[in-house]
């Protein structure tokens, strides 16, 4: 297996690792009741998707 010619500096390693970080999921606001949900997915609170009722949700 290949070996590195030179030692990689701490700064270079930290720059690489610093680019990988946790990001919060994007949320869409439901126009009917204003709840937040993941975009392009069924809203779990009222069971709608793109303005249509697709799930029966007990309220």
CHARMM-style PDB file with segment names, atoms N, HN, CA, C and O in Angstrom:
ATOM      1  N   UNK     1       0.831  -1.180   0.000  1.00  0.00      PROA
ATOM      2  CA  UNK     1       0.000   0.000   0.000  1.00  0.00      PROA
ATOM      3  C   UNK     1       0.878   1.247   0.000  1.00  0.00      PROA
ATOM      4  O   UNK     1       1.959   1.241   0.588  1.00  0.00      PROA
ATOM      5  N   UNK     2       0.436   2.286  -0.635  1.00  0.00      PROA
ATOM      6  HN  UNK     2      -0.443   2.291  -1.113  1.00  0.00      PROA
ATOM      7  CA  UNK     2       1.236   3.500  -0.752  1.00  0.00      PROA
ATOM      8  C   UNK     2       1.356   4.217   0.587  1.00  0.00      PROA
ATOM      9  O   UNK     2       0.429   4.200   1.397  1.00  0.00      PROA
ATOM     10  N   UNK     3       2.488   4.839   0.807  1.00  0.00      PROA
ATOM     11  HN  UNK     3       3.241   4.853   0.148  1.00  0.00      PROA
ATOM     12  CA  UNK     3       2.736   5.601   2.031  1.00  0.00      PROA
ATOM     13  C   UNK     3       2.913   7.071   1.673  1.00  0.00      PROA
ATOM     14  O   UNK     3       3.462   7.389   0.618  1.00  0.00      PROA
ATOM     15  N   UNK     4       2.449   7.978   2.547  1.00  0.00      PROA
ATOM     16  HN  UNK     4       2.003   7.720   3.404  1.00  0.00      PROA
ATOM     17  CA  UNK     4       2.624   9.400   2.253  1.00  0.00      PROA
ATOM     18  C   UNK     4       4.097   9.808   2.327  1.00  0.00      PROA
ATOM     19  O   UNK     4       4.849   9.309   3.164  1.00  0.00      PROA
ATOM     20  N   UNK     5       4.493  10.721   1.442  1.00  0.00      PROA
ATOM     21  HN  UNK     5       3.881  11.126   0.762  1.00  0.00      PROA
ATOM     22  CA  UNK     5       5.888  11.180   1.434  1.00  0.00      PROA
ATOM     23  C   UNK     5       6.159  12.105   2.614  1.00  0.00      PROA
ATOM     24  O   UNK     5       7.239  12.070   3.203  1.00  0.00      PROA
ATOM     25  N   UNK     6       5.166  12.941   2.959  1.00  0.00      PROA
ATOM     26  HN  UNK     6       4.289  12.969   2.481  1.00  0.00      PROA
ATOM     27  CA  UNK     6       5.353  13.913   4.033  1.00  0.00      PROA
ATOM     28  C   UNK     6       4.215  13.833   5.035  1.00  0.00      PROA
ATOM     29  O   UNK     6       3.120  13.367   4.721  1.00  0.00      PROA
ATOM     30  N   UNK     7       4.492  14.294   6.237  1.00  0.00      PROA
ATOM     31  HN  UNK     7       5.381  14.673   6.492  1.00  0.00      PROA
ATOM     32  CA  UNK     7       3.468  14.332   7.282  1.00  0.00      PROA
ATOM     33  C   UNK     7       2.434  15.402   6.934  1.00  0.00      PROA
ATOM     34  O   UNK     7       2.783  16.512   6.533  1.00  0.00      PROA
ATOM     35  N   UNK     8       1.174  15.054   7.092  1.00  0.00      PROA
ATOM     36  HN  UNK     8       0.891  14.152   7.419  1.00  0.00      PROA
ATOM     37  CA  UNK     8       0.113  16.025   6.830  1.00  0.00      PROA
ATOM     38  C   UNK     8      -0.032  16.920   8.058  1.00  0.00      PROA
ATOM     39  O   UNK     8      -0.112  16.434   9.186  1.00  0.00      PROA
ATOM     40  N   UNK     9      -0.066  18.233   7.826  1.00  0.00      PROA
ATOM     41  HN  UNK     9      -0.001  18.627   6.909  1.00  0.00      PROA
ATOM     42  CA  UNK     9      -0.097  19.173   8.946  1.00  0.00      PROA
ATOM     43  C   UNK     9      -1.443  19.128   9.669  1.00  0.00      PROA
ATOM     44  O   UNK     9      -2.452  18.703   9.106  1.00  0.00      PROA
ATOM     45  N   UNK    10      -1.439  19.577  10.930  1.00  0.00      PROA
ATOM     46  HN  UNK    10      -0.620  19.923  11.387  1.00  0.00      PROA
ATOM     47  CA  UNK    10      -2.669  19.630  11.721  1.00  0.00      PROA
ATOM     48  C   UNK    10      -3.679  20.572  11.079  1.00  0.00      PROA
ATOM     49  O   UNK    10      -4.877  20.292  11.067  1.00  0.00      PROA
ATOM     50  N   UNK    11      -3.192  21.685  10.547  1.00  0.00      PROA
ATOM     51  HN  UNK    11      -2.219  21.912  10.557  1.00  0.00      PROA
ATOM     52  CA  UNK    11      -4.078  22.666   9.925  1.00  0.00      PROA
ATOM     53  C   UNK    11      -4.788  22.067   8.703  1.00  0.00      PROA
ATOM     54  O   UNK    11      -5.984  22.286   8.506  1.00  0.00      PROA
ATOM     55  N   UNK    12      -4.065  21.332   7.909  1.00  0.00      PROA
ATOM     56  HN  UNK    12      -3.094  21.155   8.069  1.00  0.00      PROA
ATOM     57  CA  UNK    12      -4.646  20.726   6.708  1.00  0.00      PROA
ATOM     58  C   UNK    12      -5.697  19.680   7.076  1.00  0.00      PROA
ATOM     59  O   UNK    12      -6.752  19.606   6.447  1.00  0.00      PROA
ATOM     60  N   UNK    13      -5.402  18.866   8.106  1.00  0.00      PROA
ATOM     61  HN  UNK    13      -4.545  18.926   8.618  1.00  0.00      PROA
ATOM     62  CA  UNK    13      -6.361  17.862   8.554  1.00  0.00      PROA
ATOM     63  C   UNK    13      -7.617  18.511   9.111  1.00  0.00      PROA
ATOM     64  O   UNK    13      -8.728  18.065   8.825  1.00  0.00      PROA
ATOM     65  N   UNK    14      -7.448  19.552   9.897  1.00  0.00      PROA
ATOM     66  HN  UNK    14      -6.546  19.914  10.129  1.00  0.00      PROA
ATOM     67  CA  UNK    14      -8.594  20.223  10.518  1.00  0.00      PROA
ATOM     68  C   UNK    14      -9.448  20.945   9.486  1.00  0.00      PROA
ATOM     69  O   UNK    14     -10.667  21.024   9.638  1.00  0.00      PROA
ATOM     70  N   UNK    15      -8.826  21.467   8.445  1.00  0.00      PROA
ATOM     71  HN  UNK    15      -7.836  21.403   8.321  1.00  0.00      PROA
ATOM     72  CA  UNK    15      -9.597  22.111   7.368  1.00  0.00      PROA
ATOM     73  C   UNK    15     -10.500  21.099   6.684  1.00  0.00      PROA
ATOM     74  O   UNK    15     -11.660  21.385   6.388  1.00  0.00      PROA
ATOM     75  N   UNK    16      -9.954  19.910   6.436  1.00  0.00      PROA
ATOM     76  HN  UNK    16      -9.012  19.678   6.676  1.00  0.00      PROA
ATOM     77  CA  UNK    16     -10.724  18.863   5.777  1.00  0.00      PROA
ATOM     78  C   UNK    16     -11.880  18.406   6.664  1.00  0.00      PROA
ATOM     79  O   UNK    16     -13.006  18.263   6.189  1.00  0.00      PROA
ATOM     80  N   UNK    17     -11.608  18.179   7.939  1.00  0.00      PROA
ATOM     81  HN  UNK    17     -10.693  18.296   8.325  1.00  0.00      PROA
ATOM     82  CA  UNK    17     -12.642  17.706   8.853  1.00  0.00      PROA
ATOM     83  C   UNK    17     -13.667  18.782   9.164  1.00  0.00      PROA
ATOM     84  O   UNK    17     -14.816  18.468   9.473  1.00  0.00      PROA
ATOM     85  N   UNK    18     -13.276  20.030   9.088  1.00  0.00      PROA
ATOM     86  HN  UNK    18     -12.342  20.285   8.837  1.00  0.00      PROA
ATOM     87  CA  UNK    18     -14.181  21.130   9.409  1.00  0.00      PROA
ATOM     88  C   UNK    18     -15.288  21.311   8.392  1.00  0.00      PROA
ATOM     89  O   UNK    18     -16.317  21.911   8.700  1.00  0.00      PROA
ATOM     90  N   UNK    19     -15.096  20.802   7.183  1.00  0.00      PROA
ATOM     91  HN  UNK    19     -14.260  20.314   6.932  1.00  0.00      PROA
ATOM     92  CA  UNK    19     -16.116  20.968   6.158  1.00  0.00      PROA
ATOM     93  C   UNK    19     -17.279  20.001   6.346  1.00  0.00      PROA
ATOM     94  O   UNK    19     -18.363  20.226   5.808  1.00  0.00      PROA
ATOM     95  N   UNK    20     -17.065  18.919   7.109  1.00  0.00      PROA
ATOM     96  HN  UNK    20     -16.185  18.736   7.546  1.00  0.00      PROA
ATOM     97  CA  UNK    20     -18.106  17.935   7.360  1.00  0.00      PROA
ATOM     98  C   UNK    20     -18.748  18.274   8.700  1.00  0.00      PROA
ATOM     99  O   UNK    20     -18.145  18.057   9.751  1.00  0.00      PROA
ATOM    100  N   UNK    21     -19.967  18.805   8.666  1.00  0.00      PROA
ATOM    101  HN  UNK    21     -20.456  18.982   7.812  1.00  0.00      PROA
ATOM    102  CA  UNK    21     -20.611  19.181   9.913  1.00  0.00      PROA
ATOM    103  C   UNK    21     -22.096  18.873   9.845  1.00  0.00      PROA
ATOM    104  O   UNK    21     -22.646  18.659   8.765  1.00  0.00      PROA
ATOM    105  N   UNK    22     -22.727  18.853  10.981  1.00  0.00      PROA
ATOM    106  HN  UNK    22     -22.280  19.027  11.858  1.00  0.00      PROA
ATOM    107  CA  UNK    22     -24.141  18.547  11.085  1.00  0.00      PROA
ATOM    108  C   UNK    22     -24.964  19.721  10.580  1.00  0.00      PROA
ATOM    109  O   UNK    22     -24.693  20.869  10.932  1.00  0.00      PROA
ATOM    110  N   UNK    23     -25.967  19.440   9.757  1.00  0.00      PROA
ATOM    111  HN  UNK    23     -26.187  18.508   9.470  1.00  0.00      PROA
ATOM    112  CA  UNK    23     -26.872  20.478   9.270  1.00  0.00      PROA
ATOM    113  C   UNK    23     -28.294  20.115   9.659  1.00  0.00      PROA
ATOM    114  O   UNK    23     -28.689  18.953   9.567  1.00  0.00      PROA
ATOM    115  N   UNK    24     -29.059  21.099  10.092  1.00  0.00      PROA
ATOM    116  HN  UNK    24     -28.737  22.043  10.166  1.00  0.00      PROA
ATOM    117  CA  UNK    24     -30.451  20.870  10.446  1.00  0.00      PROA
ATOM    118  C   UNK    24     -31.264  20.576   9.191  1.00  0.00      PROA
ATOM    119  O   UNK    24     -30.978  21.138   8.134  1.00  0.00      PROA
ATOM    120  N   UNK    25     -32.267  19.712   9.281  1.00  0.00      PROA
ATOM    121  HN  UNK    25     -32.500  19.255  10.140  1.00  0.00      PROA
ATOM    122  CA  UNK    25     -33.089  19.432   8.100  1.00  0.00      PROA
ATOM    123  C   UNK    25     -33.928  20.646   7.717  1.00  0.00      PROA
ATOM    124  O   UNK    25     -34.378  21.399   8.580  1.00  0.00      PROA
ATOM    125  N   UNK    26     -34.132  20.826   6.429  1.00  0.00      PROA
ATOM    126  HN  UNK    26     -33.766  20.214   5.727  1.00  0.00      PROA
ATOM    127  CA  UNK    26     -34.964  21.918   5.945  1.00  0.00      PROA
ATOM    128  C   UNK    26     -36.421  21.586   6.224  1.00  0.00      PROA
ATOM    129  O   UNK    26     -36.830  20.435   6.072  1.00  0.00      PROA
ATOM    130  N   UNK    27     -37.201  22.565   6.626  1.00  0.00      PROA
ATOM    131  HN  UNK    27     -36.868  23.500   6.749  1.00  0.00      PROA
ATOM    132  CA  UNK    27     -38.598  22.343   6.947  1.00  0.00      PROA
ATOM    133  C   UNK    27     -39.476  23.234   6.086  1.00  0.00      PROA
ATOM    134  O   UNK    27     -39.118  24.371   5.778  1.00  0.00      PROA
ATOM    135  N   UNK    28     -40.627  22.706   5.705  1.00  0.00      PROA
ATOM    136  HN  UNK    28     -40.918  21.782   5.956  1.00  0.00      PROA
ATOM    137  CA  UNK    28     -41.608  23.462   4.933  1.00  0.00      PROA
ATOM    138  C   UNK    28     -42.804  23.759   5.823  1.00  0.00      PROA
ATOM    139  O   UNK    28     -43.151  22.956   6.689  1.00  0.00      PROA
ATOM    140  N   UNK    29     -43.431  24.904   5.615  1.00  0.00      PROA
ATOM    141  HN  UNK    29     -43.149  25.557   4.912  1.00  0.00      PROA
ATOM    142  CA  UNK    29     -44.589  25.292   6.415  1.00  0.00      PROA
ATOM    143  C   UNK    29     -45.857  24.887   5.672  1.00  0.00      PROA
ATOM    144  O   UNK    29     -46.024  25.204   4.495  1.00  0.00      PROA
ATOM    145  N   UNK    30     -46.744  24.188   6.367  1.00  0.00      PROA
ATOM    146  HN  UNK    30     -46.609  23.931   7.324  1.00  0.00      PROA
ATOM    147  CA  UNK    30     -48.009  23.755   5.772  1.00  0.00      PROA
ATOM    148  C   UNK    30     -48.941  24.958   5.644  1.00  0.00      PROA
ATOM    149  O   UNK    30     -49.159  25.662   6.630  1.00  0.00      PROA
ATOM    150  N   UNK    31     -49.500  25.217   4.453  1.00  0.00      PROA
ATOM    151  HN  UNK    31     -49.323  24.645   3.652  1.00  0.00      PROA
ATOM    152  CA  UNK    31     -50.371  26.385   4.290  1.00  0.00      PROA
ATOM    153  C   UNK    31     -51.712  26.249   5.012  1.00  0.00      PROA
ATOM    154  O   UNK    31     -52.356  27.257   5.302  1.00  0.00      PROA
ATOM    155  N   UNK    32     -52.141  25.022   5.305  1.00  0.00      PROA
ATOM    156  HN  UNK    32     -51.618  24.203   5.069  1.00  0.00      PROA
ATOM    157  CA  UNK    32     -53.440  24.839   5.945  1.00  0.00      PROA
ATOM    158  C   UNK    32     -53.404  25.149   7.441  1.00  0.00      PROA
ATOM    159  O   UNK    32     -54.187  25.964   7.929  1.00  0.00      PROA
ATOM    160  N   UNK    33     -52.494  24.499   8.163  1.00  0.00      PROA
ATOM    161  HN  UNK    33     -51.858  23.837   7.766  1.00  0.00      PROA
ATOM    162  CA  UNK    33     -52.467  24.703   9.614  1.00  0.00      PROA
ATOM    163  C   UNK    33     -51.163  25.306  10.123  1.00  0.00      PROA
ATOM    164  O   UNK    33     -51.042  25.564  11.321  1.00  0.00      PROA
ATOM    165  N   UNK    34     -50.188  25.539   9.256  1.00  0.00      PROA
ATOM    166  HN  UNK    34     -50.286  25.330   8.283  1.00  0.00      PROA
ATOM    167  CA  UNK    34     -48.959  26.223   9.654  1.00  0.00      PROA
ATOM    168  C   UNK    34     -47.932  25.358  10.348  1.00  0.00      PROA
ATOM    169  O   UNK    34     -46.932  25.878  10.842  1.00  0.00      PROA
ATOM    170  N   UNK    35     -48.148  24.038  10.403  1.00  0.00      PROA
ATOM    171  HN  UNK    35     -48.961  23.615  10.002  1.00  0.00      PROA
ATOM    172  CA  UNK    35     -47.157  23.168  11.037  1.00  0.00      PROA
ATOM    173  C   UNK    35     -45.952  22.995  10.122  1.00  0.00      PROA
ATOM    174  O   UNK    35     -46.049  23.154   8.905  1.00  0.00      PROA
ATOM    175  N   UNK    36     -44.822  22.668  10.726  1.00  0.00      PROA
ATOM    176  HN  UNK    36     -44.743  22.539  11.715  1.00  0.00      PROA
ATOM    177  CA  UNK    36     -43.597  22.444   9.961  1.00  0.00      PROA
ATOM    178  C   UNK    36     -43.421  20.954   9.698  1.00  0.00      PROA
ATOM    179  O   UNK    36     -43.662  20.130  10.580  1.00  0.00      PROA
ATOM    180  N   UNK    37     -42.998  20.610   8.478  1.00  0.00      PROA
ATOM    181  HN  UNK    37     -42.802  21.279   7.761  1.00  0.00      PROA
ATOM    182  CA  UNK    37     -42.757  19.220   8.107  1.00  0.00      PROA
ATOM    183  C   UNK    37     -41.667  19.178   7.063  1.00  0.00      PROA
ATOM    184  O   UNK    37     -41.336  20.200   6.462  1.00  0.00      PROA
ATOM    185  N   UNK    38     -41.095  17.981   6.839  1.00  0.00      PROA
ATOM    186  HN  UNK    38     -41.364  17.150   7.328  1.00  0.00      PROA
ATOM    187  CA  UNK    38     -40.057  17.822   5.827  1.00  0.00      PROA
ATOM    188  C   UNK    38     -40.666  18.017   4.441  1.00  0.00      PROA
ATOM    189  O   UNK    38     -41.762  17.518   4.184  1.00  0.00      PROA
ATOM    190  N   UNK    39     -39.986  18.727   3.544  1.00  0.00      PROA
ATOM    191  HN  UNK    39     -39.096  19.132   3.753  1.00  0.00      PROA
ATOM    192  CA  UNK    39     -40.545  18.948   2.212  1.00  0.00      PROA
ATOM    193  C   UNK    39     -40.607  17.646   1.402  1.00  0.00      PROA
ATOM    194  O   UNK    39     -39.789  16.748   1.603  1.00  0.00      PROA
ATOM    195  N   UNK    40     -41.563  17.548   0.503  1.00  0.00      PROA
ATOM    196  HN  UNK    40     -42.227  18.277   0.339  1.00  0.00      PROA
ATOM    197  CA  UNK    40     -41.783  16.410  -0.392  1.00  0.00      PROA
ATOM    198  C   UNK    40     -42.149  15.149   0.381  1.00  0.00      PROA
ATOM    199  O   UNK    40     -41.891  14.038  -0.082  1.00  0.00      PROA
ATOM    200  N   UNK    41     -42.750  15.315   1.558  1.00  0.00      PROA
ATOM    201  HN  UNK    41     -42.960  16.217   1.935  1.00  0.00      PROA
ATOM    202  CA  UNK    41     -43.198  14.188   2.361  1.00  0.00      PROA
ATOM    203  C   UNK    41     -44.569  14.498   2.925  1.00  0.00      PROA
ATOM    204  O   UNK    41     -44.973  15.659   2.993  1.00  0.00      PROA
ATOM    205  N   UNK    42     -45.279  13.468   3.327  1.00  0.00      PROA
ATOM    206  HN  UNK    42     -44.950  12.525   3.272  1.00  0.00      PROA
ATOM    207  CA  UNK    42     -46.615  13.645   3.900  1.00  0.00      PROA
ATOM    208  C   UNK    42     -46.483  14.319   5.256  1.00  0.00      PROA
ATOM    209  O   UNK    42     -45.621  13.967   6.061  1.00  0.00      PROA
ATOM    210  N   UNK    43     -47.354  15.297   5.494  1.00  0.00      PROA
ATOM    211  HN  UNK    43     -48.054  15.583   4.840  1.00  0.00      PROA
ATOM    212  CA  UNK    43     -47.383  15.967   6.791  1.00  0.00      PROA
ATOM    213  C   UNK    43     -48.020  15.019   7.801  1.00  0.00      PROA
ATOM    214  O   UNK    43     -49.169  14.612   7.631  1.00  0.00      PROA
ATOM    215  N   UNK    44     -47.287  14.669   8.842  1.00  0.00      PROA
ATOM    216  HN  UNK    44     -46.354  15.000   8.980  1.00  0.00      PROA
ATOM    217  CA  UNK    44     -47.767  13.701   9.821  1.00  0.00      PROA
ATOM    218  C   UNK    44     -48.867  14.222  10.717  1.00  0.00      PROA
ATOM    219  O   UNK    44     -49.640  13.431  11.257  1.00  0.00      PROA
ATOM    220  N   UNK    45     -48.962  15.540  10.893  1.00  0.00      PROA
ATOM    221  HN  UNK    45     -48.333  16.183  10.455  1.00  0.00      PROA
ATOM    222  CA  UNK    45     -49.962  16.075  11.816  1.00  0.00      PROA
ATOM    223  C   UNK    45     -51.368  16.061  11.231  1.00  0.00      PROA
ATOM    224  O   UNK    45     -52.337  15.837  11.957  1.00  0.00      PROA
ATOM    225  N   UNK    46     -51.492  16.302   9.910  1.00  0.00      PROA
ATOM    226  HN  UNK    46     -50.705  16.484   9.321  1.00  0.00      PROA
ATOM    227  CA  UNK    46     -52.837  16.298   9.318  1.00  0.00      PROA
ATOM    228  C   UNK    46     -52.990  15.326   8.145  1.00  0.00      PROA
ATOM    229  O   UNK    46     -54.097  15.176   7.628  1.00  0.00      PROA
ATOM    230  N   UNK    47     -51.923  14.667   7.713  1.00  0.00      PROA
ATOM    231  HN  UNK    47     -51.024  14.789   8.133  1.00  0.00      PROA
ATOM    232  CA  UNK    47     -52.008  13.650   6.670  1.00  0.00      PROA
ATOM    233  C   UNK    47     -52.181  14.173   5.264  1.00  0.00      PROA
ATOM    234  O   UNK    47     -52.711  13.463   4.410  1.00  0.00      PROA
ATOM    235  N   UNK    48     -51.746  15.402   4.992  1.00  0.00      PROA
ATOM    236  HN  UNK    48     -51.315  15.979   5.686  1.00  0.00      PROA
ATOM    237  CA  UNK    48     -51.882  15.959   3.647  1.00  0.00      PROA
ATOM    238  C   UNK    48     -50.543  15.959   2.924  1.00  0.00      PROA
ATOM    239  O   UNK    48     -49.479  16.006   3.541  1.00  0.00      PROA
ATOM    240  N   UNK    49     -50.627  15.905   1.591  1.00  0.00      PROA
ATOM    241  HN  UNK    49     -51.492  15.867   1.089  1.00  0.00      PROA
ATOM    242  CA  UNK    49     -49.457  16.032   0.736  1.00  0.00      PROA
ATOM    243  C   UNK    49     -49.874  16.839  -0.481  1.00  0.00      PROA
ATOM    244  O   UNK    49     -50.786  16.445  -1.207  1.00  0.00      PROA
ATOM    245  N   UNK    50     -49.214  17.962  -0.707  1.00  0.00      PROA
ATOM    246  HN  UNK    50     -48.473  18.283  -0.117  1.00  0.00      PROA
ATOM    247  CA  UNK    50     -49.502  18.862  -1.833  1.00  0.00      PROA
ATOM    248  C   UNK    50     -50.983  19.265  -1.870  1.00  0.00      PROA
ATOM    249  O   UNK    50     -51.589  19.329  -2.939  1.00  0.00      PROA
ATOM    250  N   UNK    51     -51.551  19.532  -0.700  1.00  0.00      PROA
ATOM    251  HN  UNK    51     -51.059  19.480   0.169  1.00  0.00      PROA
ATOM    252  CA  UNK    51     -52.921  20.011  -0.629  1.00  0.00      PROA
ATOM    253  C   UNK    51     -53.987  18.940  -0.673  1.00  0.00      PROA
ATOM    254  O   UNK    51     -55.173  19.254  -0.575  1.00  0.00      PROA
ATOM    255  N   UNK    52     -53.597  17.668  -0.819  1.00  0.00      PROA
ATOM    256  HN  UNK    52     -52.633  17.413  -0.898  1.00  0.00      PROA
ATOM    257  CA  UNK    52     -54.579  16.580  -0.883  1.00  0.00      PROA
ATOM    258  C   UNK    52     -54.477  15.723   0.373  1.00  0.00      PROA
ATOM    259  O   UNK    52     -53.389  15.541   0.919  1.00  0.00      PROA
ATOM    260  N   UNK    53     -55.595  15.203   0.824  1.00  0.00      PROA
ATOM    261  HN  UNK    53     -56.479  15.351   0.381  1.00  0.00      PROA
ATOM    262  CA  UNK    53     -55.629  14.307   1.979  1.00  0.00      PROA
ATOM    263  C   UNK    53     -55.222  12.906   1.517  1.00  0.00      PROA
ATOM    264  O   UNK    53     -55.906  12.303   0.689  1.00  0.00      PROA
ATOM    265  N   UNK    54     -54.107  12.385   2.052  1.00  0.00      PROA
ATOM    266  HN  UNK    54     -53.552  12.875   2.724  1.00  0.00      PROA
ATOM    267  CA  UNK    54     -53.619  11.070   1.626  1.00  0.00      PROA
ATOM    268  C   UNK    54     -53.612  10.067   2.773  1.00  0.00      PROA
ATOM    269  O   UNK    54     -53.574   8.861   2.526  1.00  0.00      PROA
ATOM    270  N   UNK    55     -53.647  10.532   4.019  1.00  0.00      PROA
ATOM    271  HN  UNK    55     -53.677  11.512   4.220  1.00  0.00      PROA
ATOM    272  CA  UNK    55     -53.659   9.647   5.182  1.00  0.00      PROA
ATOM    273  C   UNK    55     -54.810  10.019   6.097  1.00  0.00      PROA
ATOM    274  O   UNK    55     -55.140  11.196   6.243  1.00  0.00      PROA
ATOM    275  N   UNK    56     -55.420   9.018   6.712  1.00  0.00      PROA
ATOM    276  HN  UNK    56     -55.152   8.062   6.594  1.00  0.00      PROA
ATOM    277  CA  UNK    56     -56.432   9.281   7.733  1.00  0.00      PROA
ATOM    278  C   UNK    56     -55.724   9.406   9.072  1.00  0.00      PROA
ATOM    279  O   UNK    56     -55.161   8.435   9.577  1.00  0.00      PROA
ATOM    280  N   UNK    57     -55.753  10.604   9.646  1.00  0.00      PROA
ATOM    281  HN  UNK    57     -56.211  11.393   9.236  1.00  0.00      PROA
ATOM    282  CA  UNK    57     -55.062  10.870  10.906  1.00  0.00      PROA
ATOM    283  C   UNK    57     -56.120  11.132  11.967  1.00  0.00      PROA
ATOM    284  O   UNK    57     -56.998  11.977  11.789  1.00  0.00      PROA
ATOM    285  N   UNK    58     -56.027  10.395  13.080  1.00  0.00      PROA
ATOM    286  HN  UNK    58     -55.314   9.709  13.224  1.00  0.00      PROA
ATOM    287  CA  UNK    58     -56.947  10.616  14.201  1.00  0.00      PROA
ATOM    288  C   UNK    58     -56.496  11.852  14.955  1.00  0.00      PROA
ATOM    289  O   UNK    58     -55.350  11.933  15.395  1.00  0.00      PROA
ATOM    290  N   UNK    59     -57.391  12.809  15.103  1.00  0.00      PROA
ATOM    291  HN  UNK    59     -58.323  12.742  14.745  1.00  0.00      PROA
ATOM    292  CA  UNK    59     -57.050  14.066  15.782  1.00  0.00      PROA
ATOM    293  C   UNK    59     -57.563  14.043  17.204  1.00  0.00      PROA
ATOM    294  OT1 UNK    59     -57.377  15.010  17.943  1.00  0.00      PROA
TER     295      UNK     59
END
